Structure formats: structure tokens, C-alpha cells
């Protein structure tokens, strides 16, 4: 959540990618990956993270930005959340994403409820690797056909078979629908099925490495998947 003066400016979803338990002289820390565009244009605002599951009752935690990419070329931001160590999402042993793989997207549609969306990987980069330089941008994303709603940007995309991370939602295509009531006609933007864009795990690994996370921070997590 992005807030200013107690007023919410924006909200999105995120994935815990690393954590560090509290030790003598070291504060507990969780590292949350989200979409950079959620933070764009909101300098000076406060950031908060609200976890789910057994951690939900602990309320929201203040967060800091550790690294933020350019939303136009790499829509990723890494947040640090002091005071809590949440188990990270499992990463795969390999980075290859296969066309037609069944996936699940987890996020917070409209910032109000936990949502789960199913689908398949419907488009992959032509080279099949998902590797890109900074100026290649969207050409190296993957696309899934799960119809993610507003607020799911930054949410995790997981393999249905293994639960390992495929990538992070960066955005979706929308269509404008004209809605008419008794006094006026207005446009409402709704997500288009089949056009949810995802930053693949290959690019996520590189982003986290460049952010300086190492084994001491729990990266890539003790829950890393060992087999493909």
C-alpha cells in the first residue's frame, strides 16, 4: 500500500522472495518483490506491506524501497520490511518457462481481498529464455491467459504442479466498455483475458542479484525447488 497522510494513493500485490531471521545484532527482515509502476510518481509517500495467512493478524508493516526498476523496461521493485521474517516463495532450479504450462496467479484484486486466478502460459519470448538487456523491455516478458484484475500487479505467478515461482505480474491489457445510466454514459476499463504480462524468473534473479541480496539474506530461499 502507498499512503500519504493516512490516505491510500495506490495498492498492489507482492511476493516474499527472501527473508532473514532475527539474530543478536541483526533485525529480522522480509524482502518483497512488487511492480515498480505502483510506486511511480509517489515520491515522499509512505509504504506499507500487509501479509496474509498466519501473519495477517499482525497488521501492516512499514517498508522501504531497496531497488526500483524503470517501469517501462523492467517493472520490478524490491521492498525491505523490517521486523518480520516471512518464509519466501520457492524458486525453481531452472528458469525455463514452457508454453502451455498451467499456472496460478495470486494477488489482491481491487486491494480488498485475496484472489487466485488460473490459466496457462500463453506466450513466451521467441528465444524461450526470457533474458533481456535493459532496452529490450516488454519483448522479453511472458504472457499468461489468467484474467488478473486491478490490484494484482506485483502478484506472484506460480506453477500449478510444483508451486514454484514463474514470475511477477507487471500489468494487463484493458478494454473500455461504455456504461450508461439514467443521466450519463461513462467508460469503465476492464481486464482483457489472455493478456496478463509477467516478468519471468530469469530477469527476477538478475534484478535481485544486482540489488545485493546474498545467501545471508535468505536468497533465493531455503524453499528453492530442487527438480524441474
N, C-alpha and C positions, 0 to 999 in steps of 0.2 A: 504494500500500500504506500502511495505517495501522498503526504499530507502537508498542509501549510496552515498554521494557526488552528489546528484541530479540524480543518475541513479537508475532505478527501479530494485530491486532484485526479488521481488515476489509480488503477489497481490491475494486477495481472497475476500470473501463476509463476511457479518456480520449482526447481529440483535441487535437493541437497546432494552435492557432488563430493563433498569431503567434510570431515569433522575432526576435532581434536579434543580429547577428554581433558578435564581439569587435572592438573598436576601441581605439585609445590612450585610456586613461582610462575605458573602458566595458567591463564584463564581458559576455560572451555570456549570452543568456537565452532560454529557451523558455517559452511560455505555454500551459498545458494546461487545457482545459475538461473538467470531470467532473461527476458528480452530487453535489449538496450533502448528500443523506441519508447518503452513505458516511462523512462527517465528523461527523455529528450525535452528540453525547454523548461525544465522544472528545477533549475539551479536554486539552491537555498532552501528547498523543501526538505521535510523530514521523511525518512524511510522506515517502514516497519514491516516485519515479517510475522505472519501468524501460521503456526504449524498445525498439522492435522493429527488424527489418531490420538495416542496417549498423551501427546504434547499439547493438544488443543486447549486443555483447561488452564494452561499456564499463560494464556493471553498473548498479546503481541509483544515482540521484541524489537528494540531499535536496531537498525542495520546501517552499515557504512558501505560505500562503493569502493571496491578494491581495484577493479578494472572494468572499463566500459568500452565496447567497440563502437565503430561507426555504424549506425542502424541501416545505412544504405548498402553497406558492403559486408558487414558481419554483425548481425543483430543479436549480440550477446552482451550481458553484463554480469559481473561476479560480485556478489554481496557477501560481506562478513557479518555474522550475527554473534556477538559476544554473549557469554553467559549460559550457553546451552550447546550440547553435543548430540545432534540427531544423526542416527545411522544413515550413511549415504546410499544413494541408488546404486545398484550393481552395474558395472561396466562390462561389456563383452571382452573376451580375449582378443578377438579380431574386430576389424572395423567395416568389413564388407556388408553392405545392405543389399538385399536381394529383392528384385521386382516381384510383387505378389505376396510378400511376407505379411502375415496377419499381425496387426499392431493394436495397441490400446493407447489412447491419449488421456492423460489425467490433468485436470485443471479446475479453475473456479469460474464457470460461466457467469458473467454479469457481476462478478465479485461477491456473490451471495451464497453460493452452495458448491459443494464438491461434485464434480462431474466426471464421467467416464464415457469415452467415445471410442467405438471400434471401427476398424476398417482395414485396408491393406496399403502397402507401399505401391503407389500407382505410377510414380515417375522417379527415375534415378538419373544422375549425370551420365553423359554418353560414355565416359571412361570408366564408370562404375565405381570410382574410388571416393568421390566427394572431397577431393583435395583441391585447394584453390589458393591463388595469391590474393592479396588484398583488393585488387581491382577486378577480379572475376565475379565477385558478388553472387547474385542470385542464380547464375548458371550452375553453381555447384551445390545448391540446396537439393533436397529430395522433396517429393510431394506425396502426401497421403490423402486418401479419399474420406477420412473421418471428418464429419461436419462440425468442426470446433466452433464455439460461439465466442462472442466478445468477452474478454477477460481471461481467455485460455492462453494468450500469448505468453511465452516463457514456460509453459507447461511441458512435462516430460512425455516423450513418445517411447513406448516400451514394446519389446517383442512379446506377443501373447504367449508363445511357447515357453520362454525362459524367464521373462521378467526383466531382462537386461535392457539398458538404455539404447535406443536407436538414435535419438536426437532431441532437440528442443524446438517447440513451435515458435516461429518468428512472425507469422501473420497468415492471413487468409484472404481470398478474393471475396468481395461483396457485390451484391446486386441491389439496385434501388427499386423498391416497389412503391407505387403510388397508393396511398390510403386516403379515402375520402370519408369525412363525417358530414354532419349537417351544415357546418359553417365553412369548412375549408378542406383543401386537399394538400397533403404533405407527403414527403418521401421518407421511407424507412429503409435503412440498409440492413440486409440480412446476409449471413454467410452462404457461399455457394458450395454445395457438396463437391468433393473431388479436387479442391484447390487449397488445401492447407499446407503451407510451406514449412519445412523443417530444416534446421541446421544439423547436419549429420555429426555423429560422434567423432569422426576423424578431425573435423575442424574444432570441435569442442576440446579434444585432447590438447591440440596445439595452443588454443586460447588459454587453457588452464596452466600449461607448462610455462607460457610466456608471462603468466600472472605470478609465477614464482612458487606455486604450490609444489610440495615435495612429499616424500614418504612420512615426514614428521607431522604433516598436516592431515594425514589420512588419505591422501590422494594416491591412487584412484579409488581407495576404499577397500577394506578387508572383504567386502562382499563382491569383489570383482568376479565375474563369471570365468570359469576355467576352461570351458569347452564351448565349441560352436555347434 
